[in-house]
Amino acid sequence: MPLVSKVFYRIDHYSSLPAVGIAGVLLVIVFLVVGAVLGFPDRWAVAFEVSVATVTLVMVFTIQHTQGREQAATQRKLDELLRAIPGAAASLMMLEEAPKEAILGVEEEQRVVRSESVGNESSDPAVRPGDVPAADG
């Protein structure tokens, strides 16, 4: 794993701990109390705004990075399951890279299959809602 990914992963991991959230709230309360006692110096307000903006920007990039990696890993796992299950529609494996029209076509096909499955539920107990037929070709 590249160094940047490790750093972002650590930031994401530790910033999601309850103790870090509680510490953040306590830090803001302390800042407000001390600021009120000192009359909220202008430099403090600027420092606070810059600090909050910096932390927010870092967290946005951290969250985007870690979610992107997790989503890519999940996608590869799902692709592997599709590849390994007999009768699964292998054409769905790279659907995330398909044109929008292809995705909409698959959605419509699955909608039809689901509605047919629900209609056939009483006559064929082997067919369950959500079953996807094997891809032709």
Buried (B, 14 or more C-beta within 10 A) or exposed (E): EEEEEEEBBEBBEEBEEEEEEEEEEEEEEEBEEEBEEEEBEEEBEEEBEEEEEEEEEEEEEBBEBBEEBEEEEEBEEBBEEBEEEEEBBEBBBEBEEBEEEEEEEBEEBBEEBBEBBEEEEEEEEEBEEEEBEEEEE
